[in-house]
Amino acid sequence: TVLSYLSQAAWSYSTSPMAVEHWERPAPTFASLWPAGGYRRRQNFFRWLGTRVRAGDAIPGEASFEGVSINTLCKRSRGGFTLLLFEGNADDNSELARFVGDVKILSQDELRRLGQELTMEPDNTGHVAGICQVLVFPAGHEAEKMFGVKGQCLFLLRPDHHVAL
């Protein structure tokens, strides 16, 4: 019903132990700390104060992929998770690769292949017990702003339309 959907959409699990965020820390080098805290400080300010979707938040209602609402696509996920892979801004990706060790920035094609590898097939009842679908967003897509994306990243969406991580 509409009421049950609205009650779920307005709810946030951001303080729940089920909502997890991981931000890769840069190695503590002069370049990553200077000037005035450098990359890590900017990263922390964005994490704490930036306008973005956080783990536990509901999916932004206006977000879409290829003209279809992400909420609608999640309803088609057969009980599984939806993985959003964002290519990210080239400048932010470059900075990420420069300051964070062992990071490989993937192309759109590589992100699609990764998504195909992570996607699970439904069981004999049609239910998917893992990632059901993967959506790859190119750099500059309108969803980047709605989710608060800068560099390459992912969002795992739960079947209840909230961000898991």
C-alpha positions in Angstrom: 0.0 0.0 0.0 1.0 3.6 -0.4 1.1 4.1 3.4 3.5 1.3 4.0 5.7 2.5 1.2 5.8 6.1 2.5 6.6 4.9 6.0 9.6 2.9 4.7 10.8 5.7 2.4 10.7 8.3 5.3 12.7 6.0 7.6 16.5 6.0 7.8 18.7 3.3 9.2 21.8 5.5 9.3 22.6 4.7 13.0 21.9 1.0 12.6 24.8 -1.5 12.7 23.3 -2.8 9.5 24.4 0.4 7.7 28.1 0.4 7.0 30.3 2.9 5.2 33.9 2.3 4.2 36.2 5.2 3.2 39.6 4.1 2.2 42.2 6.2 4.0 45.2 7.6 2.2 48.7 6.7 3.4 50.0 9.3 5.8 52.4 11.1 3.5 53.4 14.7 3.3 51.4 15.1 0.0 48.2 13.6 1.5 48.4 15.8 4.6 49.5 19.1 3.2 48.2 21.8 2.8 46.1 22.0 6.0 45.3 18.3 6.2 45.2 17.7 2.5 43.2 14.9 0.9 42.2 13.2 4.2 40.9 16.4 5.7 38.8 17.1 2.6 37.6 13.5 2.7 36.5 13.8 6.3 34.7 17.1 5.8 32.8 15.6 2.9 32.0 12.5 4.9 30.8 14.5 7.9 29.2 17.6 6.4 28.7 16.9 2.7 25.3 16.6 1.1 25.2 13.0 0.1 23.3 9.7 0.6 24.6 7.8 3.5 24.4 4.1 4.4 21.0 3.5 5.9 19.3 6.3 3.9 16.4 5.7 1.5 17.1 5.9 -2.2 16.5 9.4 -3.5 13.0 9.2 -5.1 13.9 11.2 -8.2 17.0 9.1 -9.1 16.7 7.3 -12.3 18.7 5.0 -14.7 18.0 5.1 -18.4 14.7 6.9 -17.8 13.4 4.4 -15.2 13.3 5.3 -11.5 15.8 3.4 -9.4 13.0 2.6 -6.9 11.1 0.9 -9.8 14.2 -1.0 -10.8 14.6 -2.2 -7.2 11.1 -3.5 -7.2 12.1 -5.7 -10.1 15.0 -7.2 -8.2 13.2 -10.4 -7.1 14.1 -9.9 -3.5 17.8 -9.4 -4.2 20.1 -6.5 -3.8 20.9 -3.8 -6.5 24.4 -2.6 -6.9 25.1 0.9 -8.2 28.6 1.4 -9.6 29.6 5.0 -10.3 32.4 5.8 -12.7 33.0 9.1 -10.8 34.6 12.4 -11.7 38.0 12.1 -13.5 39.7 14.7 -11.2 38.4 13.0 -8.1 39.4 9.6 -9.4 42.9 10.9 -10.2 43.2 12.3 -6.7 41.9 9.0 -5.2 44.5 7.0 -7.2 47.3 9.3 -6.2 46.7 9.3 -2.4 45.1 5.9 -1.7 47.3 2.8 -2.2 46.2 -0.2 -4.4 43.3 1.6 -6.0 42.6 0.8 -9.6 40.1 3.2 -11.3 37.9 1.1 -13.6 36.5 2.1 -17.0 32.7 1.9 -17.7 33.3 -1.4 -19.5 35.4 -2.8 -16.6 32.6 -1.7 -14.2 30.1 -3.5 -16.3 32.2 -6.7 -16.4 32.6 -6.5 -12.6 28.9 -6.1 -12.2 28.3 -9.2 -14.4 30.7 -11.2 -12.3 28.9 -10.2 -9.1 25.3 -10.8 -10.3 23.6 -13.9 -9.1 21.0 -16.0 -10.9 17.6 -16.6 -9.3 16.9 -19.9 -7.6 14.1 -22.2 -8.7 11.5 -20.0 -6.9 12.7 -16.9 -8.7 14.3 -15.4 -5.6 17.8 -13.9 -5.7 19.8 -14.3 -2.5 22.5 -11.8 -3.4 23.0 -9.1 -6.1 20.2 -9.3 -8.6 21.1 -6.3 -10.8 23.9 -3.9 -11.4 23.5 -0.3 -12.7 26.6 1.4 -14.0 26.5 5.2 -14.0 28.9 7.1 -16.3 30.8 10.2 -15.1 28.5 13.2 -15.1 25.3 11.3 -14.8 22.6 13.2 -12.9 22.5 10.5 -10.2 26.0 11.4 -9.1 24.7 14.7 -7.7 21.6 13.0 -6.1 23.8 10.5 -4.3 26.6 12.9 -3.6 29.2 11.0 -5.6 32.6 12.4 -6.3 35.1 9.7 -7.2 34.5 6.1 -8.3 32.4 4.2 -5.7 29.5 1.8 -5.2 26.3 1.7 -3.3 24.6 -1.5 -2.4 20.8 -1.1 -2.2 18.7 -3.4 0.0 15.4 -4.9 -1.2 13.6 -2.3 1.0 15.1 0.5 -1.1 17.6 1.7 1.5 21.4 1.9 1.1 23.2 -1.0 2.8 26.7 0.3 2.1 
